């Protein structure tokens, strides 16, 4: 078990270098996939030897992985219109009742693949981020390929920023210049006064590095990652949470020429589950 933990730690480091999601391979036959990390967890399916899955995290001898597309999950039909999620956040469950376990959280305007219905519940394909659990005794880590060395040219001089009048009582300043890494230019953030600033929100996702001094939350589907917001907080804290599945709560800010919202963490939940 300790050996698997060390391998997963090594894989996470390699992921940070290659920007690929870590994966595991099943080493047993007909290994149980459960709705929670326990032998008491609902049995959802069985994985066969050699199957590969996207890795999320590990706890108490169990590994959380992306649910295979062969599984069917359920959402309350009253909150879905033409396959689109209507409420701000909605639980995805392993069965057609609130008595079943939560396996994912979807958000307003997310598109779901509906496969059928039962009573007032809709059967759907597993959304991005749906997690199921498999015993760590029957998996091994697949190390991503090592990146080819890249010769990075010297960065061009950064022009002096124009000093803007500071905004009172806003954690995100008008002009922010972060010390760049040698291979990247810093991202300059200027608040967009045409949009609401400082509104509290809760956003789930996997934490990745973005521009110097910034991080981002992404949703993962196979080898595809979709950024959903930028994260600005203490680097010493966020570095320890890289490649983890998180639920971050904090004020949201919008910057000019940046398509994604920027969240400043107030609380960070490492095992996000939101009630209906």
C-alpha positions as CSV (number, residue, x, y, z in Angstrom):
1,X,0.0,0.0,0.0
2,X,2.8,2.5,0.9
3,X,4.4,1.6,-2.4
4,X,1.3,2.6,-4.3
5,X,1.1,5.9,-2.4
6,X,4.7,6.6,-3.4
7,X,3.9,5.7,-7.0
8,X,0.9,8.0,-7.0
9,X,3.0,10.8,-5.6
10,X,5.6,10.3,-8.3
11,X,2.8,10.2,-10.9
12,X,1.4,13.5,-9.6
13,X,4.8,15.1,-10.0
14,X,5.1,13.8,-13.5
15,X,1.6,15.1,-14.3
16,X,2.7,18.6,-13.1
17,X,5.5,18.4,-15.6
18,X,3.5,17.0,-18.6
19,X,0.0,18.4,-17.8
20,X,-1.5,15.0,-18.3
21,X,-4.1,13.5,-15.9
22,X,-2.7,10.6,-13.9
23,X,-4.1,7.2,-14.7
24,X,-4.3,3.7,-13.1
25,X,-4.6,0.2,-14.5
26,X,-6.7,-2.6,-13.0
27,X,-4.5,-5.6,-12.0
28,X,-7.3,-8.0,-10.8
29,X,-10.3,-9.7,-12.4
30,X,-13.8,-8.4,-11.7
31,X,-12.7,-5.9,-9.2
32,X,-15.6,-4.0,-7.5
33,X,-16.4,-0.4,-8.3
34,X,-18.2,1.2,-5.4
35,X,-20.1,4.4,-4.8
36,X,-18.0,5.2,-1.7
37,X,-14.6,4.1,-0.3
38,X,-15.8,1.2,1.8
39,X,-16.8,-2.4,1.5
40,X,-20.3,-1.1,2.6
41,X,-20.4,1.2,-0.4
42,X,-22.9,0.4,-3.1
43,X,-21.5,-2.0,-5.8
44,X,-21.9,-0.2,-9.1
45,X,-20.0,-2.4,-11.5
46,X,-16.9,-4.6,-11.8
47,X,-13.6,-3.7,-13.6
48,X,-11.6,-6.2,-15.6
49,X,-7.9,-6.7,-15.6
50,X,-6.0,-4.2,-17.8
51,X,-8.7,-1.5,-17.8
52,X,-7.3,2.0,-17.5
53,X,-9.0,4.8,-15.6
54,X,-8.3,8.5,-14.7
55,X,-7.1,8.9,-11.1
56,X,-8.5,11.5,-8.7
57,X,-7.3,10.7,-5.2
58,X,-6.6,8.0,-2.6
59,X,-7.9,7.5,0.9
60,X,-7.9,4.6,3.4
61,X,-6.9,2.0,0.9
62,X,-9.3,3.1,-1.8
63,X,-8.7,5.0,-5.0
64,X,-11.2,7.4,-6.6
65,X,-11.3,7.2,-10.4
66,X,-13.5,8.7,-13.2
67,X,-16.6,6.6,-13.6
68,X,-16.5,4.5,-16.8
69,X,-19.0,5.4,-19.5
70,X,-20.7,2.0,-19.2
71,X,-22.3,3.1,-15.9
72,X,-25.6,4.8,-15.6
73,X,-26.2,7.6,-13.1
74,X,-29.3,9.5,-12.2
75,X,-30.6,13.1,-11.6
76,X,-33.9,14.5,-10.5
77,X,-35.9,15.1,-13.7
78,X,-37.6,18.2,-12.4
79,X,-34.3,20.1,-12.6
80,X,-33.5,19.2,-16.2
81,X,-34.9,20.9,-19.3
82,X,-34.0,19.4,-22.7
83,X,-30.9,17.8,-21.2
84,X,-29.6,21.1,-19.7
85,X,-29.1,21.6,-15.9
86,X,-31.4,24.4,-14.6
87,X,-30.3,24.9,-10.9
88,X,-27.0,26.4,-9.9
89,X,-25.7,23.1,-8.6
90,X,-27.3,19.6,-8.8
91,X,-26.2,16.3,-7.3
92,X,-25.7,13.2,-9.6
93,X,-26.6,10.0,-7.8
94,X,-25.9,6.3,-8.3
95,X,-29.6,5.4,-8.4
96,X,-33.0,7.0,-8.9
97,X,-33.6,8.2,-5.4
98,X,-32.1,10.6,-2.8
99,X,-31.2,7.4,-0.8
100,X,-28.4,6.7,-3.3
101,X,-24.9,8.0,-3.0
102,X,-23.7,11.3,-4.6
103,X,-21.1,10.5,-7.3
104,X,-20.8,14.0,-9.0
105,X,-22.0,17.6,-9.0
106,X,-23.2,19.3,-12.1
107,X,-23.9,23.0,-12.6
108,X,-26.3,25.3,-14.3
109,X,-26.2,25.1,-18.2
110,X,-24.2,21.8,-18.1
111,X,-25.4,19.4,-20.9
112,X,-26.2,15.9,-19.9
113,X,-26.6,12.8,-22.0
114,X,-30.0,11.3,-21.1
115,X,-30.4,7.6,-21.5
116,X,-33.8,6.9,-20.1
117,X,-36.1,7.7,-17.2
118,X,-37.8,6.1,-14.2
119,X,-40.6,7.8,-12.3
120,X,-39.3,11.4,-11.8
121,X,-35.6,10.6,-12.3
122,X,-33.5,10.7,-15.5
123,X,-30.9,8.1,-16.3
124,X,-27.7,9.8,-17.7
125,X,-24.2,9.0,-18.9
126,X,-21.5,9.8,-16.2
127,X,-20.6,13.5,-16.3
128,X,-17.1,14.8,-16.2
129,X,-15.8,14.4,-12.6
130,X,-18.0,11.5,-11.7
131,X,-16.1,9.4,-9.2
132,X,-16.3,5.8,-8.2
133,X,-14.0,3.9,-5.8
134,X,-11.8,0.8,-6.3
135,X,-9.5,-1.0,-3.9
136,X,-5.9,0.2,-4.0
137,X,-4.8,-3.5,-3.7
138,X,-5.9,-4.1,-7.3
139,X,-4.5,-1.2,-9.3
140,X,-1.2,0.2,-10.4
141,X,-0.1,3.6,-11.6
142,X,0.5,4.3,-15.3
143,X,3.3,6.8,-15.4
144,X,2.9,9.5,-18.1
145,X,5.7,9.8,-20.7
146,X,8.5,12.1,-19.7
147,X,8.3,15.4,-21.6
148,X,10.9,16.2,-24.3
149,X,13.3,18.9,-23.2
150,X,12.3,22.3,-24.6
151,X,14.7,25.1,-25.3
152,X,13.0,28.3,-24.0
153,X,14.1,31.6,-25.4
154,X,14.9,34.5,-23.1
155,X,11.7,36.4,-22.2
156,X,11.3,39.8,-23.7
157,X,11.4,42.7,-21.3
158,X,8.1,43.4,-19.7
159,X,7.0,47.0,-20.1
160,X,6.3,49.0,-16.9
161,X,2.6,48.7,-16.0
162,X,0.4,51.8,-16.0
163,X,-0.5,52.6,-12.4
164,X,-4.3,52.7,-12.0
165,X,-6.1,54.3,-9.1
166,X,-6.5,51.5,-6.4
167,X,-9.9,50.1,-5.6
168,X,-10.8,50.4,-2.0
169,X,-11.6,47.2,0.0
170,X,-11.1,44.8,-2.9
171,X,-8.6,41.9,-2.4
172,X,-7.7,41.9,-6.1
173,X,-5.8,45.1,-6.9
174,X,-6.2,47.1,-10.2
175,X,-2.8,46.1,-11.6
176,X,-1.1,42.9,-10.5
177,X,2.3,41.9,-11.8
178,X,3.5,38.5,-10.6
179,X,7.2,37.6,-10.7
180,X,7.4,35.4,-13.8
181,X,9.0,32.0,-14.2
182,X,11.7,32.0,-16.8
183,X,9.5,30.3,-19.4
184,X,6.3,32.4,-18.9
185,X,5.2,36.1,-18.9
186,X,3.1,37.2,-16.0
187,X,-0.7,37.7,-16.4
188,X,-1.7,41.3,-15.8
189,X,-5.1,41.6,-14.2
190,X,-7.2,44.7,-14.4
191,X,-10.7,44.6,-12.8
192,X,-13.6,44.8,-15.2
193,X,-15.9,47.4,-13.6
194,X,-18.7,46.4,-15.9
195,X,-19.1,43.1,-14.1
196,X,-20.1,42.3,-10.5
197,X,-17.1,41.8,-8.2
198,X,-16.6,40.0,-4.9
199,X,-19.7,37.8,-5.1
200,X,-19.3,34.6,-3.1
201,X,-19.5,31.2,-4.9
202,X,-18.4,27.6,-4.6
203,X,-16.6,26.0,-7.5
204,X,-15.5,22.3,-7.8
205,X,-12.7,21.0,-10.0
206,X,-9.1,19.6,-10.2
207,X,-6.4,22.2,-9.3
208,X,-3.7,22.9,-11.9
209,X,-1.0,25.6,-12.4
210,X,-1.9,28.5,-14.7
211,X,0.1,31.7,-15.2
212,X,2.8,32.7,-12.7
213,X,1.1,33.4,-9.3
214,X,-2.2,31.9,-10.6
215,X,-3.8,28.5,-10.6
216,X,-6.9,27.1,-12.2
217,X,-9.7,24.6,-11.6
218,X,-10.4,22.2,-14.5
219,X,-12.9,19.5,-15.3
220,X,-11.5,16.3,-16.7
221,X,-12.9,14.0,-19.3
222,X,-10.5,11.3,-20.4
223,X,-7.4,13.2,-21.7
224,X,-9.4,16.4,-22.1
225,X,-9.3,19.2,-19.5
226,X,-11.7,22.1,-19.5
227,X,-10.7,25.2,-17.4
228,X,-13.6,26.6,-15.4
229,X,-12.0,29.3,-13.3
230,X,-8.7,30.8,-12.2
231,X,-7.5,30.6,-8.5
232,X,-5.5,33.3,-6.7
233,X,-4.3,32.5,-3.2
234,X,-1.3,31.5,-1.1
235,X,1.2,29.7,-3.3
236,X,2.6,27.7,-0.4
237,X,-0.9,26.3,0.3
238,X,-2.1,25.7,-3.3
239,X,1.1,24.0,-4.3
240,X,0.3,21.2,-1.8
241,X,-3.2,20.7,-3.4
242,X,-2.1,20.5,-7.1
243,X,-3.9,17.8,-9.1
244,X,-6.4,17.3,-6.2
245,X,-10.2,17.3,-6.6
246,X,-11.4,20.3,-4.6
247,X,-14.4,22.5,-3.8
248,X,-13.3,26.1,-3.4
249,X,-15.5,28.7,-1.8
250,X,-14.7,32.4,-1.9
251,X,-15.4,35.8,-3.7
252,X,-15.4,35.9,-7.5
253,X,-13.7,38.6,-9.5
254,X,-13.6,39.4,-13.2
255,X,-10.7,40.9,-15.0
256,X,-10.5,42.6,-18.4
257,X,-9.5,40.4,-21.4
258,X,-9.8,37.3,-19.2
259,X,-12.6,34.9,-20.1
260,X,-12.6,32.9,-16.8
261,X,-13.7,34.2,-13.4
262,X,-11.0,34.5,-10.7
263,X,-11.8,33.0,-7.2
264,X,-9.9,33.9,-4.1
265,X,-10.2,31.0,-1.6
266,X,-11.8,31.4,1.8
267,X,-12.4,27.7,2.4
268,X,-11.1,24.6,0.5
269,X,-12.9,21.3,0.7
270,X,-10.8,18.3,-0.3
271,X,-13.8,15.9,-0.6
272,X,-16.5,18.0,-2.2
273,X,-20.2,16.8,-1.8
274,X,-23.1,19.3,-1.9
275,X,-26.6,18.3,-0.7
276,X,-29.7,18.6,-2.8
